[in-house]
Amino acid sequence: MNNTRGRDGAPPQWGLRALPAADGSAGDVTPALSTLPRFRRSVAAAHAASPIRVAFLLVPQFSMMAFSAAIEPLRSANRISGRTLFEWRLVSTDGHPVTASNGIPIAAHESLEQVRDPQMLVVCAGLEPAQYGRRHKIHHHLRRVARHGSKVGAISSGSFILADAGLLTDRRCTVHWEYAQALRARFPELDVTTDLYVVDRQVFTCSGGTAALDMMLHFVSEASSREIALAVSEQFIHPQIRHQEDQQRIEMHARYGIASPKLVQIIARMEGSIEHPLEVRQIAQAVGISARQMERLFREQIGHSPRSFYRKIRLEAARTLLRQSIQSILNVALQCGFSSTSHFCHAYKRAFGVAPTDERRTAVRRLA
């Protein structure tokens, strides 16, 4: 990405444009697509619109995967349409380079304070979602951008930052599934969904990963046409554009390698009842089998008893809260269905080989 400065030393203006094709041509679409009348009309219509200015705010430890999946569809849309549908700039809180979670530093064009006129601003985050706390200058500037009529959104754990800025109040939102419980615990008033992405008026959130591609294809379709969005999707070997309400996680039978529909129902109930664990007999009765049949299903297909498997789910949820939230160990224990800290600490250390206090201490050192 071009990050050069003009001759007067000032940062370049909006204007990052499509790259030419590898053969040196202007980067037109494939001949087969260009001969379709409807597609040609879509490209012609795209020429009439002004470029949409997008600012990507990179947060330390942001996901390179999600960031690439968000910015590359815009480049491809420019190339396929034959004009600049989108212009973009990279922003950081202080204008300095930002290191992604894979250790690669990315240069910024300007600081967040210098951002003035984007039509969209996308917060790209990843690990360490609570790194800015509840009061930080980043929240003030995000509110400023939103007040000026810009669409403001977030990818992956960036939803925490929007929530701390007060931009998710009275709106539906989503976040990466790994952080969903931590987001609900930190902001119990929020309407947190399991959707791939959510667009609620002028605010949008995305679960991250490849879901960023689907979300940006939605915006490409809005800015130009569905035909151009489909062409971009094909360029990235993405055979189906997913809908925003599609689920984030792999189907449960594939995730756990199980074949029994009853077992799928049972595990779904376990994952949905972390804070208030259900009795094995209750779950069995709810899915229409006996407790003994349930025990046999788990032994044959999971290799654990229902109780030990359920406890493992709750402990993994607790580990995420310890690493990604600032809640006390007692609150984490209670939210994951443990009645006392002593019981929780004993089970946690037996499962992960480290005490919850040490897990929290390690997480705090990473944030320092």
C-alpha positions as CSV (number, residue, x, y, z in Angstrom):
1,M,0.0,0.0,0.0
2,N,1.3,3.4,-0.9
3,N,2.2,5.4,2.2
4,T,4.4,8.0,0.6
5,R,4.1,11.7,1.3
6,G,3.7,14.6,-1.1
7,R,6.5,17.1,-2.0
8,D,5.3,19.5,0.7
9,G,5.6,16.8,3.4
10,A,1.9,16.6,4.0
11,P,0.2,13.2,4.1
12,P,-1.4,12.2,0.7
13,Q,-5.1,12.8,0.2
14,W,-7.8,10.2,-0.3
15,G,-6.9,8.4,-3.5
16,L,-5.6,4.9,-3.1
17,R,-6.8,3.3,-6.4
18,A,-7.1,0.0,-8.1
19,L,-3.9,-1.7,-9.2
20,P,-3.5,-2.7,-12.9
21,A,-3.8,-6.3,-13.9
22,A,-0.7,-8.4,-14.0
23,D,-0.5,-8.2,-17.8
24,G,-0.3,-4.4,-17.7
25,S,-3.9,-3.8,-18.7
26,A,-6.3,-1.6,-16.9
27,G,-7.6,-4.5,-14.9
28,D,-10.9,-5.2,-16.7
29,V,-13.1,-8.1,-15.7
30,T,-12.9,-11.4,-17.4
31,P,-14.2,-11.5,-21.0
32,A,-17.1,-13.8,-20.1
33,L,-18.4,-11.4,-17.5
34,S,-17.9,-8.3,-19.6
35,T,-20.2,-9.7,-22.3
36,L,-23.1,-10.0,-20.0
37,P,-25.5,-7.1,-20.6
38,R,-26.6,-6.8,-17.0
39,F,-23.0,-6.8,-15.8
40,R,-22.1,-4.1,-18.3
41,R,-25.0,-2.0,-17.1
42,S,-23.7,-2.5,-13.5
43,V,-20.3,-1.2,-14.4
44,A,-21.8,1.7,-16.3
45,A,-23.9,2.6,-13.2
46,A,-20.8,2.4,-11.0
47,H,-19.1,5.1,-13.1
48,A,-21.7,7.6,-12.1
49,A,-21.0,7.4,-8.3
50,S,-18.3,9.2,-6.3
51,P,-15.7,7.1,-4.5
52,I,-16.6,6.0,-1.0
53,R,-13.8,7.0,1.5
54,V,-13.0,4.3,4.0
55,A,-10.7,4.6,7.0
56,F,-9.3,1.4,8.6
57,L,-8.3,2.0,12.2
58,L,-5.7,-0.6,13.1
59,V,-5.5,-1.6,16.8
60,P,-2.5,-3.3,18.2
61,Q,-2.7,-7.1,17.8
62,F,-5.3,-6.8,15.1
63,S,-6.1,-9.8,12.9
64,M,-4.3,-9.7,9.6
65,M,-6.7,-12.3,8.2
66,A,-9.7,-10.2,8.9
67,F,-8.1,-6.9,7.8
68,S,-7.1,-8.4,4.5
69,A,-10.5,-9.9,4.0
70,A,-12.0,-6.4,4.5
71,I,-9.7,-4.3,2.4
72,E,-9.0,-6.6,-0.6
73,P,-12.6,-6.8,-1.8
74,L,-12.5,-3.0,-2.2
75,R,-9.4,-3.2,-4.3
76,S,-10.9,-5.9,-6.4
77,A,-14.2,-4.0,-6.8
78,N,-12.2,-1.0,-8.2
79,R,-10.4,-3.3,-10.6
80,I,-13.5,-5.1,-11.8
81,S,-15.6,-2.0,-12.2
82,G,-12.8,-0.2,-14.0
83,R,-13.0,2.8,-11.7
84,T,-12.4,3.9,-8.2
85,L,-15.5,2.8,-6.2
86,F,-13.6,3.0,-3.0
87,E,-10.6,4.9,-1.6
88,W,-9.0,3.9,1.7
89,R,-6.5,5.1,4.3
90,L,-4.9,3.3,7.2
91,V,-5.2,4.9,10.6
92,S,-3.7,4.3,14.1
93,T,-4.3,6.1,17.4
94,D,-1.0,8.0,17.1
95,G,-0.1,7.7,13.4
96,H,2.7,5.2,14.1
97,P,2.9,1.7,12.6
98,V,0.7,-1.0,14.2
99,T,1.8,-4.6,14.8
100,A,-0.7,-7.3,13.9
101,S,-1.2,-10.4,15.9
102,N,1.1,-12.3,13.6
103,G,4.0,-9.9,14.4
104,I,4.0,-7.9,11.1
105,P,4.0,-4.1,11.5
106,I,1.8,-2.1,9.2
107,A,2.4,1.7,8.5
108,A,-0.4,4.1,9.0
109,H,-1.2,7.2,6.8
110,E,-2.3,9.3,9.8
111,S,-3.5,9.4,13.4
112,L,-7.1,9.0,14.4
113,E,-7.2,12.6,15.5
114,Q,-6.3,13.7,11.9
115,V,-9.2,11.7,10.4
116,R,-11.8,14.2,9.1
117,D,-14.0,13.0,6.4
118,P,-14.4,9.2,6.0
119,Q,-17.7,7.9,4.9
120,M,-16.9,4.7,6.7
121,L,-14.5,3.9,9.5
122,V,-13.7,0.3,10.4
123,V,-12.0,-0.6,13.7
124,C,-9.8,-3.6,13.0
125,A,-9.0,-5.5,16.2
126,G,-8.1,-9.0,17.3
127,L,-6.4,-10.2,20.4
128,E,-6.6,-8.2,23.7
129,P,-10.0,-6.6,23.1
130,A,-10.1,-4.7,26.4
131,Q,-6.7,-3.1,26.0
132,Y,-8.0,0.5,26.0
133,G,-10.2,0.1,29.1
134,R,-13.4,2.1,29.4
135,R,-12.0,5.6,29.0
136,H,-9.5,6.4,26.2
137,K,-9.1,9.1,23.5
138,I,-10.0,6.5,20.9
139,H,-13.6,6.5,22.2
140,H,-13.9,10.3,21.9
141,H,-12.7,10.3,18.3
142,L,-15.0,7.4,17.3
143,R,-18.0,9.3,18.7
144,R,-16.8,12.4,16.8
145,V,-16.6,10.6,13.5
146,A,-20.0,9.0,14.1
147,R,-21.6,12.4,15.0
148,H,-20.5,13.7,11.6
149,G,-22.6,11.1,9.8
150,S,-20.0,8.5,9.0
151,K,-20.8,4.8,9.2
152,V,-18.6,3.4,12.0
153,G,-18.0,-0.3,12.4
154,A,-15.7,-3.0,13.9
155,I,-14.2,-6.3,13.0
156,S,-13.6,-9.2,15.4
157,S,-13.0,-7.9,19.0
158,G,-13.3,-4.3,17.8
159,S,-16.9,-4.5,19.1
160,F,-15.6,-4.0,22.6
161,I,-14.1,-0.7,21.5
162,L,-17.4,0.4,19.9
163,A,-19.3,-0.6,23.1
164,D,-16.9,1.3,25.3
165,A,-17.5,4.3,23.1
166,G,-21.3,3.9,23.6
167,L,-21.9,3.3,19.9
168,L,-23.6,-0.1,20.3
169,T,-26.3,1.2,22.7
170,D,-29.8,0.1,21.5
171,R,-28.3,-1.7,18.5
172,R,-27.8,-5.3,17.6
173,C,-24.2,-6.4,17.2
174,T,-21.9,-9.3,16.9
175,V,-18.3,-10.3,17.8
176,H,-16.0,-13.3,17.2
177,W,-17.6,-16.3,18.9
178,E,-14.5,-16.7,21.2
179,Y,-15.3,-13.3,22.7
180,A,-19.1,-13.4,22.8
181,Q,-19.4,-14.4,26.4
182,A,-16.8,-11.8,27.5
183,L,-18.7,-9.1,25.6
184,R,-22.0,-10.1,27.2
185,A,-20.4,-10.1,30.6
186,R,-18.8,-6.7,30.2
187,F,-21.9,-5.2,28.6
188,P,-25.0,-7.2,29.8
189,E,-27.3,-4.6,28.2
190,L,-26.1,-5.2,24.7
191,D,-28.0,-7.3,22.1
192,V,-25.1,-9.6,21.1
193,T,-26.0,-12.0,18.3
194,T,-24.1,-15.0,16.8
195,D,-24.4,-13.6,13.3
196,L,-21.5,-13.3,10.8
197,Y,-22.0,-9.6,10.7
198,V,-24.6,-7.0,11.7
199,V,-25.5,-3.7,10.0
200,D,-27.8,-1.7,12.3
201,R,-28.3,1.8,10.8
202,Q,-25.0,3.6,10.8
203,V,-23.1,1.1,12.9
204,F,-21.9,-2.3,11.8
205,T,-20.0,-5.1,13.5
206,C,-18.3,-8.2,12.1
207,S,-17.3,-11.4,13.7
208,G,-13.9,-11.4,11.9
209,G,-12.0,-13.8,9.9
210,T,-13.4,-14.5,6.4
211,A,-16.8,-13.0,7.6
212,A,-15.2,-9.6,6.8
213,L,-15.2,-10.6,3.1
214,D,-18.9,-11.3,3.2
215,M,-19.6,-8.0,5.0
216,M,-17.5,-6.0,2.6
217,L,-19.2,-7.7,-0.4
218,H,-22.5,-6.4,1.1
219,F,-21.1,-2.9,1.0
220,V,-19.7,-3.4,-2.5
221,S,-23.2,-4.5,-3.6
222,E,-24.7,-1.4,-2.1
223,A,-22.1,0.9,-3.7
224,S,-22.3,-0.7,-7.2
225,S,-24.4,-3.8,-7.8
226,R,-24.9,-7.4,-6.8
227,E,-23.2,-8.4,-10.1
228,I,-20.0,-6.7,-9.3
229,A,-20.1,-8.1,-5.7
230,L,-20.5,-11.6,-7.2
231,A,-17.6,-11.0,-9.6
232,V,-15.4,-9.9,-6.7
233,S,-16.5,-13.0,-4.7
234,E,-15.4,-15.2,-7.6
235,Q,-12.0,-13.5,-7.8
236,F,-11.3,-14.7,-4.3
237,I,-12.6,-18.3,-4.9
238,H,-15.5,-17.5,-2.6
239,P,-18.3,-19.5,-4.3
240,Q,-21.1,-18.3,-2.1
241,I,-21.6,-14.9,-0.4
242,R,-22.9,-15.7,3.0
243,H,-25.8,-13.7,4.6
244,Q,-25.3,-11.6,7.7
245,E,-27.5,-13.9,9.8
246,D,-25.5,-17.0,8.9
247,Q,-23.7,-18.7,11.8
248,Q,-20.0,-18.3,12.6
249,R,-19.1,-21.7,13.8
250,I,-18.7,-25.0,12.0
251,E,-21.8,-27.3,12.4
252,M,-21.6,-29.1,15.7
253,H,-21.6,-32.6,14.2
254,A,-18.5,-31.7,12.2
255,R,-16.8,-29.7,15.0
256,Y,-17.0,-32.7,17.4
257,G,-17.0,-35.5,14.9
258,I,-20.3,-36.9,16.0
259,A,-23.1,-38.5,14.0
260,S,-26.0,-38.6,16.5
261,P,-28.6,-35.8,16.1
262,K,-29.5,-36.3,19.8
263,L,-25.9,-35.7,20.8
264,V,-25.9,-32.5,18.8
265,Q,-29.0,-31.3,20.6
266,I,-27.4,-32.2,24.0
267,I,-24.2,-30.3,23.4
268,A,-26.1,-27.3,22.1
269,R,-28.0,-27.2,25.4
270,M,-24.7,-27.4,27.3
271,E,-23.1,-24.6,25.4
272,G,-26.2,-22.5,25.9
273,S,-26.3,-23.0,29.7
274,I,-22.9,-22.0,31.0
275,E,-23.8,-19.8,33.9
276,H,-26.6,-22.1,35.2
277,P,-25.6,-25.7,34.4
278,L,-28.3,-28.2,33.8
279,E,-28.5,-31.6,35.4
280,V,-27.7,-34.6,33.1
281,R,-31.2,-35.9,33.8
282,Q,-32.7,-32.6,32.8
283,I,-30.9,-32.5,29.5
284,A,-31.6,-36.1,28.7
285,Q,-35.3,-35.6,29.3
286,A,-35.4,-32.4,27.2
287,V,-34.1,-34.3,24.1
288,G,-36.2,-37.4,24.7
289,I,-33.7,-40.0,25.9
290,S,-32.8,-41.6,29.2
291,A,-29.8,-40.5,31.3
292,R,-28.3,-44.0,30.7
293,Q,-28.6,-43.6,26.9
294,M,-27.0,-40.1,27.2
295,E,-24.1,-41.6,29.1
296,R,-23.6,-44.3,26.4
297,L,-23.7,-41.7,23.6
298,F,-21.0,-39.7,25.2
299,R,-18.8,-42.7,25.9
300,E,-19.1,-44.0,22.4
301,Q,-18.8,-40.8,20.4
302,I,-17.0,-38.3,22.6
303,G,-14.9,-40.5,24.9
304,H,-15.9,-38.6,28.0
305,S,-18.8,-38.7,30.4
306,P,-21.5,-36.0,30.0
307,R,-20.5,-34.3,33.2
308,S,-16.7,-34.1,32.4
309,F,-17.5,-32.9,28.9
310,Y,-19.9,-30.2,30.2
311,R,-17.3,-29.1,32.8
312,K,-14.7,-28.8,30.0
313,I,-17.0,-26.5,28.1
314,R,-17.5,-24.3,31.1
315,L,-13.8,-24.2,32.0
316,E,-12.9,-23.2,28.4
317,A,-15.4,-20.3,28.7
318,A,-13.8,-19.3,32.0
319,R,-10.3,-19.3,30.4
320,T,-11.5,-16.9,27.7
321,L,-13.0,-14.6,30.4
322,L,-9.8,-14.6,32.4
323,R,-7.8,-13.7,29.4
324,Q,-10.1,-11.2,27.8
325,S,-12.0,-9.5,30.6
326,I,-11.2,-7.6,33.8
327,Q,-13.8,-9.4,35.9
328,S,-12.8,-10.8,39.3
329,I,-12.0,-14.5,39.6
330,L,-15.1,-14.9,41.7
331,N,-17.3,-13.4,39.0
332,V,-15.7,-15.5,36.3
333,A,-16.4,-18.6,38.4
334,L,-20.0,-17.7,39.0
335,Q,-20.6,-16.9,35.3
336,C,-19.2,-20.3,34.3
337,G,-21.4,-22.2,36.7
338,F,-19.1,-22.8,39.7
339,S,-20.6,-22.1,43.1
340,S,-17.3,-21.2,44.8
341,T,-13.8,-20.0,43.9
342,S,-12.1,-22.9,45.6
343,H,-14.0,-25.4,43.5
344,F,-13.4,-23.4,40.4
345,C,-9.6,-22.9,41.1
346,H,-9.2,-26.6,41.7
347,A,-11.0,-27.7,38.6
348,Y,-9.2,-25.0,36.5
349,K,-5.7,-26.1,37.6
350,R,-6.5,-29.7,37.0
351,A,-7.7,-29.0,33.5
352,F,-5.1,-26.5,32.3
353,G,-2.1,-27.0,34.7
354,V,-2.2,-23.4,35.9
355,A,-4.2,-21.6,38.5
356,P,-6.7,-18.9,37.5
357,T,-4.7,-16.2,39.3
358,D,-1.6,-17.1,37.2
359,E,-3.7,-17.1,34.0
360,R,-5.0,-13.6,34.8
361,R,-1.5,-12.4,35.8
362,T,-0.2,-13.6,32.4
363,A,-3.0,-11.8,30.6
364,V,-2.3,-8.6,32.4
365,R,1.4,-8.7,31.5
366,R,0.5,-9.1,27.8
367,L,-1.6,-5.9,28.1
368,A,1.1,-3.9,29.9
